[in-house]
């Protein structure tokens, strides 16, 4: 135990780029890569090139400490996902040592996270292993399963009801031995530290929680009894690795929404016990009632910025060892928390998936160069669907073992369309050394990402980052330019990328020709100060004057200003019916609901939220319901009458919903007309983005990356 060797900074000029100490180890900065389950190991639990290159990228990016996610001490028992890393046998040592050596060679530090999934080991359960538990848990209840789309549920076809194994004292002794043996392997492989996972409903956490531990022996009862297993594990690990090897514990500050769950008072009482047992630090996290869909983005992967920091500070006040905070903390807030002594290190997850070079860019003062996370939950949702990690804004994440650079760089590439796909392709090609011309028919770059940014602020961060990347490049940007075949031919390109986005036709809904019925393009144009014959026909002269003034003054180009202004005035009536319940319709409902509109969503899909990643979908649909948005999935015979929308509900009832305005948020589809014309003219053409079918931000960014990587192959 090394409490005395881990001085803490309680105030002053410490920042995320300042060095720190945990136990005997000096960490070059205060940024940890939080442990994440990424499903990048091999099927047999060994480390291969995918996981190795994923962590090497983080080391090269300058993270102070990398914490491997969910390294199974009892694998294949206790596994929470496929392709989870194992440390349960000596046969895993060669791969683990190769990983450590590669991270060290790249200048990084890396720790194992010792893990047993316990009641949450659903992957082990699919392989017919029992779930290890302190007692039979309460029956599952909640809305969580209802948010899965039919195609997502296919991943769980054939899953059997898991068997619960209530641990005997002999089983408990085996668990302690397994953690100790895994710690010995961690040290033998050359890891720089160990994090013991004592949170998130996993085995050690399930013993801690009064909700799941109803034992009456010495491993249950009061907090001291419920903490016994965790503390035995901590002491066993310390005994194995010795007094000077850095080891810390991840523990829940609370279990949100869980009846009789862990509270902050429990955590404050537990923390000094963990310190006394030999831990050099504490990672503060939280968990939740898994039955409630919305809470899956409230605790360990929070949507609300900085929500755990007050709890980290409360726990820090009870101990004399460093505290590692986490949970959607922006850079400025992280620096403030360090300076104010709320915590000692900050663990980042999603931000470092979006840009593993964040630490080095921050240290060099290049914060504008940091690729932003947009909190779309692509990365998180993959774990729920038994897929490997990926990132919507950084295509390389999880695929670092692939070569993303073109083998042959074309001399001149013309890109048609200045949306996210076009800008990303232009950025990558410019970096590769190509001469790039980017053609956009409107007066600014962004495409439909501009309206997506208006509806959901984190998207604006990506929009601004892409624009900055183009601004500092040598890309020849031509705004207000129609990309005709004749123009393309005159530019003499070696390659053409068509990234024109989707066509948004008004679907053939009876009554769609009335002036109070808007297409998605109509509403977007009205909000962003654009003009069209349709908008002129459907809006009053006052609205047209207001939008023209906004466009002329540049006000409608300022999305933050538009977001604020639309809380006071919008050219929409009080009652709005949205037809279409996929991503666009749901995010539009959120935008309008926040601005005081009475919103109803009607759509033919049996479940709403298609296009939204699962974890974001669970939060957004729940919040729409909480704010009174009526939703009618599975509707048929939809028609628009005089100031009303009529349809047959999924239960066969006829419904009539009064509407001052109707917004049709459906009908988007790809269009290859221009691409085919250019091919016919002899050009070498690639198509990306929504022009090939609606794939949203991730599809646009990934399509651009893949198109560039394919050049020369």
N, C-alpha and C positions, 0 to 999 in steps of 0.2 A: 504494500500500500504506500502511495506516494503523495499524501495530501500536502505535506510541507513543500514539495517540489513543484506545486502547481499554483503559483501566485496568480491572483485575479486582479484585473484592472477594474476599479470601481468608478472611476471618473477620468476625465481628461480627453486627450486628442486621439484615443484609439479609434481606428476605422476598420472596415472590412479588409483592407489591405495590410493591416498591422500584423506582425507575428504574434503568436500566443503559445501558451504551454498547456499541455494536458498530461498529467503525470510527469514523467521524466523527459517527455518528447516536446521539442520545439516545433511548432507548426508554422510554416512560412506566412500564412495569412489566416483570417478568421472564417474563411468559407469552406464548409464541408459539402461534399456531394452526399446528399442524404441517401440512405439505402433505399433502393427501389427494386421491386420485383419486375424484371425486364424480360424473362424467358429467353435469354440469349446463350445459356449453357447448352451443352449437347444433350441429346435425349437420355443418355445414361448418367447425367449429372456431372460430367467432367467439363473442364474448361477447354473451349476451342477458340478458333480465331475470332469468331463473332464477338464473344464476351471480352476477349483480350483487347481487340481493337477499340471496342466501345470504351473501356476504361483508359486505354492509352490516350485517346482523344481528350479525356478529362484531365489526365496528367499534363499533357502538352498545353492545355488551356489554362493551367496555373492554379487549379483548386488546391487549397491547403491540405485537405485530407479527403480521400475517396473512401466511402463506406460501401462495401459490396452488399447487395440486397439478399435477404433471406437465404443464407447459406445453411443448408439443412444438416443438423447434428444427428438426426435419426433417419435420414433419407434412405429408402423411399417413403417411410412413414413420416407423417408431418409435413408433406409437401403441399403447398398452396396453389401451385401452378405447374404446367408442363415446362420442361427445360429449365428447371430450377437447379442452381448450383448445389452440389453436395460436398460435405466434409465429414461424412460418417464412417469413412474407412480410409486406410492408408493408400488404397489404390487411387484416390483422388489427389494425392500430394503432387505428383509430377506436373499436372496441369495447373494446379494452384501456384506452384513455385514458378512455373513459366510465366504466369500472369504477373506475379509480384516482380519478377526480374524485369519484365517489359515495362511496367509502370515506373519502377525505379530508374530504368534507363532513360525514360522520358521526363525524369525530374520530379516524379510525384511520390506521395505517400499513400498507402492503402491499408484499410482495416477490413477484417471479416465481420459480418454481422451474424452471430450464432443464433439459430432460429429453430423452433419447433412449432408447427402450425396449430397443433391441438385441435380445438373444435372448428377452426377455420380451414383445416387441411382438406379442402374439397377435392383437390386433384388426387390426393392419396385415397380419398373415399371412392372416387371413380375407379381406382385400381383395386378396390375391394379391401383396402386397409381400414381398420376402425379409426374413429376419431378419439384421440386421447383427451380425457377430461377429468376434472376434480369430482364431478357429480353429474347426474342427468340434468341437462340444462332445461330452462323453460321452453315450452312449445313455441315454435316460430310463428310470428304473426306480423302483418304489415303489408304494405302495397308494393314492396320492392319487385316481386316477379312481374307485376302488371306493366312495367315500363319496357320490357324486352319486346322488340319487334319479332314477328314470326320467324324471320330468317335468322335472327340471333339465337332464338331458342333451339335451333337445330344443333348448335354446339353441345347441347346437353342431352341430346336424344339418347335414350337407353340408360340414363343415369339412375342408379339404384338408391333407395333410401339408406343413408349411411348407418353403420353400427357404431354405437357409443361405447367406448371402453373406459369405465370408471377406474381410475388408477388405484392399485393397492400400494402399500408401503414399499413392496419390492419393486413395483413399477416406478415409483418415485425415485427410489435409489438408482434405478437404471437411468432415468432421465438425468440425474445429477452426474452420473458417470459419463453419459454421452456428451454433455456440455463440457466436462473436464477434458475428455479425450479430444474433442473438437478444438478446444483451446490449445492443447499440446500440438495438434497438427497445424494450427494457425501460426504458432511460433516457429515450428520446424520449417514451414514453407517460406518464412521470412517476412510475414506481414508485420506492419508497423504498429498495429493495435487491434483491439477486439471491442466490438459493441455487442452486448447481450441484449437480445430483443425481449423486453419484458412488457410490451404493449400490444395494442391492436387486437385484443381478443384471442391472441395466440396462447399457447399452453401456459406460460408463466403468468400472463395477464388474466387468464381465466381462473387461476388460483387466487389472484389478488381481488377479483371482483366479487362482491357479495351477491351479485345477480346470478353468477354461475357456480360459485363455491358455497355449497350448503352442507359441506362436510361437518361432522361433529367430533373428529379426532384432532390431533395436534396440528394438522394441515388445514384446518378450517376454523370457524368461529370468529374471533376478533381479528383485528388487523395483524397483530403479531403472528397469529396462527396462519392466516391467509398468505402472509408474506414469507412464511418459512421456506417454501420451495425456492422462491426467487433468491433469498439470501443464502441458502445452501448452495445454489448454483454459483452465485457471485464468489463465495468463499472457496468453492472447489476450483473455479477458474483461477483465482488469485494464487492458490496453493500450487497449481500446475505451472503457471507462467512466471512465478516469482514476484518479488516486490517492486521491480523496476519496469515491468512491461505494461504499457498503457492499456487500460481496460475501463470501459464505461458502460452504463446501462441506459437503455431506452425505456421510458416508462410513461404511462398515461397520466395526464393531469386531471382527466375526468372522462367519463363515458356519457356522451351527450345523448339525451333523449331516452336513456336506458333506465328502466325502473329498478331501483335499488342498486345502481351501478357505482363505479368508482367516482369519488368526488375530489375536489381540490383539497379538502381537509385530509382525506385519506393520503393523497399524494404528498402533502406537506409533512405528514407524520412518517411516511415511508422513506422519503429522501434521506434523512439522517441515518436511518438503518442501512440503506444501500451504501452510503459513505463509510459507515463503520465496518461494513462487511468487506471493504477493500476496493470499492470503485474509485476511479480517478476522475470521473465526470458523470453527468446525467444529461441525456437527450430528452427534452420535454416534448411529448406528443399528446394526442387525444384519440379517443375512439367513439363509437356511437352504437345505437340500436340498429343493427343491419337490416331489420325489417322495414325501416322507414327510408324510402328511396332518396328523399332530399338530403338526408343526413350523410350520405356517401360523399357529398362535397361540402361537409361542414366540419369534419374533425381532422383526420390525418391528412386529408387533401382539401384544405378549406378554400371556399370561394371568397369568403370575406377576408380582406387583407388584414394581416397582423392580429388575427383573433386570438392567437395563443400567447402573445407576448406578456400580457399581465400575469398569466399563469406561470410562465417561465420565470418571471421576476419574483413571484411569490415563493416558488420552490427554491430559487437561488438564495433567498433570504434565510433559508433553513439549513444551508450547508456551507462548507468551506472549500468545495471543489468546483471546477468550471461547469457551467450549464450551457448546453447547446440548444438553441431555439430553432424553430422551424415554422413553416406554414404561410405561404404567400406573403412574404415580407419584401417590399420594394427596397431598392438600394439605399435611398435617403433614409427610410425608416430603420433599416438595418444599422446604418452608421449612427443614427441617433440612439438606438437602443444600446449599442456598445458603449457609446460615450456616457450614457446615463446609468450604466451599470445594471441594465435589465438582464443581460446575458453575456456570455463570454465568446461564443462562436455562433455562427448562423449556418444551419443546414439548408441547402437549396436543392430542389428536385427539378420541377418543371422548367425553371429558368435555365438550368444547365443542360437540359435536353434540347432546348431551343438554341442555346449558344454555349457550348462547353468552353469557349474562349472568353467568357464573361470575366473571370478573375483577372486575366492578364490585360484585357482591355480596360478594366476598371483601374488597375494599378498604373496604366499608362495614360490615364485621363481621357480615354476614348469612349466615353459612355454612349455617345450617339451612334457608335459603330456596333453596339450590342444588339444582336437580333432579339426582338422581344417575344416572350411567351404571350399568347393571346387567350389563354385559359379556356380553350375549346374542349379540353378533356379527351383529346385523341389518345394521348399517351396513357392516361389512366384507364380509359375504357377498354383498351386492348387486354388488360389483365382479366377483366370480367368475361371476355369472349374467348379466353384461352389462346390469345395471339401474342406474338412477340411485340415489344415496344416499338412505337414509331412516333414521329412528331409531324404535325401539320405544316410547320413553318421551316423545318430543317430536314430535308429528305434523307440526309446521311445518317441520322440518329437510328441506331440499331442495325445499320447496314454499313458500318465503317469498314467492313472487310471487302466491300466492293470498290471498284475504281469509278469514281464519279467524274473524271475529267475526260474530255474527248480525245480519242487517239489521233485524230487529225483535225486541226482547226481550219474551218473554211475561211477563205479570204474576206468575203463580205457576206454578212447575213442580214436579211431584211425581216423584221418582225412586225406583223400586223396585229395591232391590239395592245393597248397600254394598260391593261388590267394586271392583276397580280401574276398571272402566268407569263404575260409578255415582259413585264419588268424583271421577273426572276430569270427568265431566259436571257434577256439582255445583260443583266448583271453578271451572270455566269460566263457568257461568251466574251464579254469585255475582259474579265479576269483571265480568260484563257488566251487572250491575244487577238481575237477576231475584230474586224471592223464591223460595227453594228449600226443599223438604221432602224429606229423604232417609230412606227407610224401609228398615230392615234387620231380618230376622227373628231373627238371632242376637244375642249379647250384645256383639259388637264388630265394628268395620268391618274389611274385608279380603277376605272371601269366600275363594275358593280360592287367592288370592295369599298367604294366611297359610301354607298348607302348602307352596306353591312357595318361600316365603321360608325355611321350615324346611329344605327339601331343598337350596337353593342360596342361600347367604347374601347375595349382592348383591341378590337380589329384596327382602330385608327393607329395604334402603335406600329402595327405591321405596315400599314399604308405609308406612314411617315418614314419608316425605316427604308422601305423599298424606294421611295422617292429620293431620299438622301443618297442611297447607293447609286441611283442613276445620275443624280446631280454631280456627284464627284467623279463620275466615270467619263470616258470619252465617247459615250453613245450619242449618236446624232438623233435627237428627238424632234419629230415633226408633228406638232399638234394641229388640230383643225384641218386634217388632211385625209381625204378619202383614198383608200388604197385600191385603186382600179388596176386591172391587169396591165393597162398601158403604163401607168406610173411604175409598177413593179418592174416591168420590162426595161424601162428607161434607167433604172438603178443598177441593172446588170448584176443581180445577186448570184452568189454561188450556192446559197441555200435560203429558203424562205420558211419561216415559222408562222403559222396562222394561229392566232390566239384571240379570236374575235368575240369569244363569249357566246352565251346561249341566245337563241331567239325566243322572245316572250310573247307568243301569240295569245290573243284573248280566246279561251276555249269556247266551244259552241254551247254556252249556257243560255237558255231562253231568258230574254230580258237584258242581255249584257250590253245592249246598245244605248241604254239610258244614261243621261248625263251624270247621275249620282253614282254610277258604277265606274270604278277606276281599275285600271290594270296596275300591276306592280311597277311598270315603267312610268305610268302616269304619276303615281305617288312619289316615286323617286325623283322624277323631274320637278315636281312641285316643291319638294323639300330642298332640292339642291339648286334651284333657280334656273332650271333648264326650260326650253320652250319646244312645243310641238303643236301640231294642229289639234290633236286630241285634247291636250291640256287647255288650249284656248277655248275649245268648245265646252269643256266641262267645268270651267272655273269662272268666277265673277270678275268683273273689271278690276275690283279692288284687290282681289287676290293676285291677278296678273300684274298690277302695278307694284304690289309689295314684292313679288318674286323678281320682277325686273330691277327694282331698286336694289334688292339684295344682291343680285348678280352683278350689277354695275358697280356697286361699292365693294364687292368682294366678300360681303357678309356671308353669303351662302357657301363660300369656299371654306369658311372657318367652321368646322364641324362642331367644335365645342360651343361656339356661339349659337349655332342652329339648335343644338341639343337644349341649351338653356332657354332660348327664345320660344321654342315649341311648347314649353311648359305653360307659357302665357297665351300663345295664339297658334292655331293651326287651321288650315283651310278644310277642316273636316267637322261634320256634325257630331253631336254627343253620342249617338248610337251607331256603332260601326260593326258590320258583319264582314268577317274575312272568310273567303271561300278558299280552302286549301290549308291543311294542317301539317305541312312539312316544315323544314327549317325556316324558310322565309316567312311563312304564315305565323309560326309560333313566335319568332323574334319580333315580327311586326306587332303582334298582339301585346307583347311585353312593352314595346316602345309606346304604343297607344294607351295601354292601361296605366302606365306611369304618368301619362299626360291627361288623366281624368276622363278618358273615354270609356263608355260601356261597351265592352267588346264581346263578340260571339264568334267562335270559329266553327265552321261547318266544312266537312270534307268527306270524300268517299273512302279514304284509307281506313282500314279497320282499327288502326292505332295511330295516334298522332306522334309527331316528332321525328319522322324519317329525315335523314340528313344530319340531324343532331347526334353527336356521339352520346352513348348511353348515360354517362354520369352527368353531363350537361342537360340531357333530356330529362332525367329524373328531377333535377332542381327546377328547371324552367317550367315544366308542366305542373309541378306542385305549386310553384309560386303563382302561376296563372290561376289555378283553382282558388288558392288562398285569397286572391284579390278579386274574386267574383267573375272571372272570365268563364262564360259558358262554352262548353266544348261538345260537339256532336260528331264523333267519328262514325264511320260506317253509314253515312247518309247516302240516300239515292234520290233520283228524280229532283235534283236541285234546280230551282228556277227563281228568277228575280221578277217580282211584281212591282206594283207602285209603292215604293218606300217600304218594301219588305222582301225577305228571302223565305221561300217555302221549300220544304223537302220532306222526305219520308225518313224517319229516324231508323236506327238499326233494330229497334224493337217493333217497327212497322207502324208507328204513329205518325200522323201528319203534323208537321210543325210549321208555324209562321212566326218569323222573328222580325220585328220592326227595325228599320234601318234608315238612318239619315244618309249614310254612305255605305257602299259595298266595295271592298277591295278584293280583287281576284288575284290570289297569290298562287297561281298554278299555271300550267301550260308552257313552261319553259322546256326547250329541247335544243339539241345540237343542230348545227347547220354547216354542211361542208361545201356549200355552193361556191364560195370564193376559192377554197382550197382546190376543189376539182377543176375550176376554170384555170387556175395557175398550173396545175399538173398538165392539163390539156395543152397549155402553151409551152410546155417543156421544162418547167421549173422543178427543182428538187424541193419537195414540200413536206413539212411535218406539221401535224395539227396537235394542239394541246388545249387544255382547259375546258370550259363549259361548251365550247363549240363542238366538242366530240360527245357531249352528253353531260348533264349537270353533275359536277363532282365537287363543287364548292371550293373553299380555299385550299384544303389539302390536295385535292386533285389538280388544281392549277399549279401549285408550287411543285408537286412531285412530277407532274407531267412535263414541266419545264426542265427540271433536273434530269429526268430520264431522256428527254429529247436531246439535250446538250451532250450527255454522256454517250449517247448512241452515235454521235457523229464520228465517222471514220471507221465504224465497226460494221 
